[in-house]
Amino acid sequence: MDQPNPIIAGLKCRCPRCGRGKLFAGYLALAPSCAVCGLDYAFADSGDGPAVFVIFLVAPLIIILALVVGSIWTLQPWVHLLLWLPATVILSLVLLPPFKGVLIDLQYSNDAREGRQ
């Protein structure tokens, strides 16, 4: 069986070995193992990496959008808060699981396990 592309499987939140089983049992909680191929997900530890990557993507995007909107229309500061705070939170929450999936799938495909000599 060919190993799936870790980026694509990760973005789909799928198993790094078969690419078909679900990686998560909840929003960010890993399933104990793959229901399709039986891969034990005990090796997976993405730490804070997904959050850092999401922040590095979302923050500049929101800042650029706020600057563009502010240069086109004159908005009160409270309107900017109503626009950009929810946009930041929603975009961050939507992107977090796929980014975590990619990091876990890359960890598996590169055989990166903690405690290896």
C-alpha positions in Angstrom: 0.0 0.0 0.0 1.4 3.4 -1.0 1.7 6.0 1.7 -0.5 9.0 1.0 0.9 12.5 0.6 1.3 13.8 4.2 0.2 17.4 3.2 -3.0 16.3 1.5 -3.9 13.6 4.1 -3.1 16.1 6.9 -5.3 18.8 5.4 -8.1 16.3 5.1 -7.4 15.2 8.8 -6.9 11.6 7.7 -4.6 8.8 8.8 -0.9 9.3 7.8 -0.5 5.6 6.8 -3.6 4.8 4.8 -5.1 8.3 4.2 -8.6 7.0 4.8 -9.2 6.8 8.6 -10.1 9.8 10.6 -7.2 11.4 12.6 -9.4 13.2 15.2 -12.1 11.9 17.5 -13.2 15.4 18.4 -12.2 19.0 17.4 -8.5 18.6 18.2 -8.5 15.3 20.2 -6.7 12.5 18.4 -8.4 9.2 17.9 -6.6 6.4 19.7 -5.9 4.6 16.4 -7.0 4.5 12.8 -10.3 2.7 12.3 -9.3 1.6 8.8 -5.6 0.4 9.0 -5.2 0.2 12.8 -2.2 2.6 13.1 -1.7 3.6 16.7 -1.6 7.4 17.1 0.4 7.3 20.3 3.4 8.6 18.4 1.7 11.8 17.5 2.7 15.0 19.4 2.4 18.2 17.4 2.8 20.4 20.5 2.2 24.1 19.9 3.4 24.0 16.3 -0.1 24.1 14.6 -1.1 27.2 16.6 2.2 29.0 15.7 1.7 28.3 12.0 -1.9 29.4 12.1 -1.0 32.6 13.9 1.8 33.3 11.3 -0.8 32.9 8.5 -3.9 34.5 10.0 -2.3 37.6 11.6 -0.8 39.1 8.5 -3.9 38.2 6.5 -6.2 40.0 8.9 -3.8 43.0 9.1 -3.6 43.3 5.3 -7.4 43.0 5.0 -8.0 45.6 7.7 -5.6 48.0 6.0 -7.2 47.5 2.6 -10.7 48.0 4.0 -9.5 51.0 6.0 -8.0 52.6 3.0 -11.2 52.1 0.9 -13.8 53.0 3.5 -13.7 55.2 6.6 -14.8 53.1 9.4 -15.1 53.8 13.1 -12.7 51.8 15.3 -15.5 49.8 16.9 -16.6 48.6 13.4 -13.1 47.3 12.7 -13.3 45.4 16.0 -16.6 43.9 15.0 -15.1 42.9 11.7 -11.7 41.6 12.5 -11.9 40.0 15.9 -14.6 37.5 14.9 -12.8 37.0 11.5 -9.5 36.2 13.4 -11.1 33.8 15.8 -13.2 32.0 13.2 -10.3 31.7 10.7 -7.9 30.4 13.4 -10.4 27.8 14.7 -11.1 26.6 11.1 -7.4 26.3 10.2 -6.2 24.7 13.5 -7.3 21.0 12.8 -5.9 20.8 9.3 -2.6 22.3 10.4 -2.4 19.9 13.3 -3.2 17.1 10.8 -0.4 18.1 8.5 2.2 18.3 11.3 1.2 14.9 12.6 1.2 13.3 9.1 4.6 14.9 8.5 5.8 13.5 11.8 4.8 10.0 10.8 6.1 10.2 7.2 9.5 11.4 8.4 9.6 8.9 11.3 10.1 11.7 13.8 9.4 10.3 17.2 10.3 11.7 20.6 13.0 9.9 22.5 14.7 8.3 19.4 18.5 8.1 19.5 
